[in-house]
């Protein structure tokens, strides 16, 4: 049985101070995830969707007076997420989900970096993510945040280290046509 993503979000470390917290970390992340799945883009859209769904979400998450997180709370929660921990937990969840459906073999893995539109503002640069994507199943197998576009090369190696590449066709951008990256892929493809 595949664990609900809400359980994965509940297990994440909440770095916020205890004082003044109205909303639990896991349920807030779950609501944000649901808003994004519903097609919302940007923090204002996510906050608006959560507010529109306040009665349903209030019943689902047993919120007192159906009090849902505000825009400010959503922004603070997202800013405080330990991205490395989140990526690790989601990667483990995706591997377990694929395994539960008998899909351990991924015939092709594409590694690519993208900058998330509207994820930054004047004070914070836009978030740049490097992802390993299963072409056959349409899921992200692993993902890492990249501090800057020029740091993608070492992050790609760290990303590939955590994947099983045996029997896989791995595609990368021209930026990653580096000897060390190629040697890592070949090493990981050879059965031991």
C-alpha positions as CSV (number, residue, x, y, z in Angstrom):
1,X,0.0,0.0,0.0
2,X,1.3,3.5,-0.9
3,X,1.4,5.9,2.0
4,X,-0.5,9.2,1.5
5,X,1.7,12.2,0.7
6,X,0.1,13.9,3.7
7,X,1.9,11.5,6.0
8,X,5.2,12.3,4.2
9,X,4.6,16.0,4.8
10,X,3.7,15.3,8.4
11,X,7.1,13.7,9.0
12,X,9.1,16.8,7.8
13,X,10.9,18.8,10.4
14,X,9.1,22.0,11.3
15,X,11.9,24.6,11.9
16,X,9.5,27.4,12.9
17,X,9.5,28.6,16.5
18,X,6.7,27.2,18.7
19,X,5.5,30.6,19.8
20,X,2.7,32.0,17.6
21,X,2.2,29.0,15.4
22,X,-1.5,28.5,14.4
23,X,-1.1,26.0,11.7
24,X,0.7,22.6,11.7
25,X,3.5,22.3,9.1
26,X,2.4,19.0,7.4
27,X,-1.3,19.9,6.8
28,X,-0.2,23.4,5.5
29,X,2.2,21.8,3.0
30,X,-0.6,19.3,2.0
31,X,-3.0,22.2,1.4
32,X,-0.3,24.0,-0.7
33,X,0.2,20.7,-2.7
34,X,-3.5,20.4,-3.3
35,X,-3.8,24.0,-4.5
36,X,-0.9,23.4,-7.0
37,X,-2.5,20.1,-8.2
38,X,-5.7,22.2,-8.8
39,X,-3.7,24.4,-11.2
40,X,-2.9,27.3,-9.0
41,X,0.3,29.2,-9.7
42,X,2.1,31.6,-7.4
43,X,1.6,32.2,-3.7
44,X,-1.4,34.5,-4.1
45,X,-3.2,31.9,-6.3
46,X,-2.4,29.1,-3.8
47,X,-3.6,31.3,-0.9
48,X,-6.8,32.2,-2.8
49,X,-7.6,28.6,-3.5
50,X,-7.0,27.5,0.1
51,X,-9.3,30.3,1.2
52,X,-12.0,29.3,-1.3
53,X,-11.8,25.7,-0.1
54,X,-11.8,26.6,3.6
55,X,-14.9,24.6,4.6
56,X,-13.7,21.4,2.8
57,X,-10.2,21.8,4.1
58,X,-11.4,22.6,7.6
59,X,-13.4,19.4,7.8
60,X,-10.6,17.3,6.2
61,X,-7.9,18.6,8.5
62,X,-10.2,19.2,11.5
63,X,-9.3,22.9,11.7
64,X,-11.0,25.0,14.4
65,X,-13.5,27.3,12.9
66,X,-12.2,26.3,9.5
67,X,-9.3,28.7,10.0
68,X,-7.0,28.0,7.0
69,X,-3.4,29.4,6.6
70,X,-3.1,32.9,5.2
71,X,-0.9,34.1,2.5
72,X,1.8,35.1,5.0
73,X,1.7,31.7,6.7
74,X,2.0,29.9,3.4
75,X,5.0,32.1,2.5
76,X,6.7,31.5,5.8
77,X,6.1,27.7,5.7
78,X,7.5,27.4,2.2
79,X,10.5,29.6,3.1
80,X,11.3,27.4,6.1
81,X,11.0,24.0,4.3
82,X,14.3,22.0,4.5
83,X,14.5,21.4,0.7
84,X,17.1,18.6,1.1
85,X,14.9,16.7,3.6
86,X,11.8,17.3,1.4
87,X,13.5,16.1,-1.7
88,X,14.8,13.0,0.0
89,X,11.4,12.0,1.5
90,X,9.6,12.6,-1.8
91,X,12.2,10.6,-3.7
92,X,11.8,7.7,-1.3
93,X,8.0,8.0,-1.6
94,X,8.2,8.0,-5.4
95,X,10.5,4.9,-5.4
96,X,8.1,3.1,-3.0
97,X,5.1,4.1,-5.2
98,X,6.7,2.8,-8.4
99,X,7.7,-0.4,-6.6
100,X,4.2,-1.0,-5.3
101,X,3.0,-0.9,-8.9
102,X,5.8,-3.2,-10.1
103,X,7.5,-0.4,-11.9
104,X,11.1,-0.7,-10.5
105,X,12.6,-0.5,-14.0
106,X,12.7,3.0,-15.5
107,X,13.6,2.7,-19.2
108,X,14.8,6.2,-19.5
109,X,15.8,9.0,-17.1
110,X,16.0,12.7,-18.3
111,X,18.0,15.1,-16.1
112,X,17.2,18.7,-16.6
113,X,17.2,22.0,-14.7
114,X,14.4,24.6,-14.6
115,X,13.9,27.9,-12.9
116,X,10.5,28.1,-11.3
117,X,8.6,31.2,-12.5
118,X,7.3,33.5,-9.8
119,X,9.2,31.6,-7.1
120,X,11.3,34.7,-6.3
121,X,10.9,38.3,-5.5
122,X,13.1,41.4,-5.0
123,X,14.7,39.9,-1.9
124,X,15.0,36.3,-3.0
125,X,16.2,34.8,-6.3
126,X,13.9,32.4,-8.2
127,X,14.3,28.8,-7.2
128,X,16.2,26.7,-9.7
129,X,15.6,22.9,-9.5
130,X,17.5,20.0,-11.1
131,X,15.3,17.0,-11.7
132,X,15.6,13.4,-12.8
133,X,12.4,12.5,-14.6
134,X,11.1,9.1,-15.6
135,X,10.1,9.4,-19.2
136,X,8.1,6.2,-19.2
137,X,6.0,7.0,-16.1
138,X,5.9,10.8,-16.1
139,X,7.2,11.2,-12.5
140,X,10.1,13.0,-10.9
141,X,12.4,10.4,-9.4
142,X,14.7,12.8,-7.6
143,X,15.2,16.5,-7.4
144,X,17.8,19.0,-6.0
145,X,17.7,22.7,-5.5
146,X,20.6,24.5,-7.2
147,X,22.1,27.6,-5.7
148,X,22.9,29.1,-9.1
149,X,22.7,28.1,-12.8
150,X,26.5,27.5,-12.8
151,X,26.3,25.0,-9.9
152,X,24.1,22.5,-11.9
153,X,27.1,20.3,-12.9
154,X,28.0,19.1,-9.3
155,X,24.4,19.0,-8.4
156,X,23.7,16.6,-11.3
157,X,26.4,14.3,-10.1
158,X,24.9,14.3,-6.6
159,X,21.4,13.7,-8.1
160,X,22.6,10.8,-10.2
161,X,24.4,9.2,-7.2
162,X,21.1,8.6,-5.4
163,X,19.5,6.8,-8.4
164,X,19.7,3.2,-9.7
165,X,20.9,3.6,-13.3
166,X,21.4,-0.1,-14.2
167,X,20.0,-0.6,-17.7
168,X,18.8,3.0,-18.0
169,X,19.2,5.4,-20.9
170,X,20.2,8.7,-19.2
171,X,19.8,12.0,-21.1
172,X,21.3,15.3,-20.0
173,X,21.7,18.8,-21.4
174,X,24.9,19.7,-23.3
175,X,26.0,21.5,-20.1
176,X,26.5,18.1,-18.4
177,X,28.7,16.5,-21.1
178,X,31.5,16.4,-18.6
179,X,34.0,13.5,-18.2
180,X,33.3,13.1,-14.5
181,X,29.5,13.0,-15.1
182,X,29.9,10.4,-17.9
183,X,32.2,8.2,-15.8
184,X,29.7,8.4,-12.9
185,X,26.8,7.3,-15.2
186,X,28.8,4.4,-16.6
187,X,29.9,3.3,-13.1
188,X,26.3,3.4,-11.9
189,X,25.0,1.5,-15.0
190,X,27.4,-1.5,-14.5
191,X,26.0,-4.3,-12.4
192,X,28.2,-5.2,-9.5
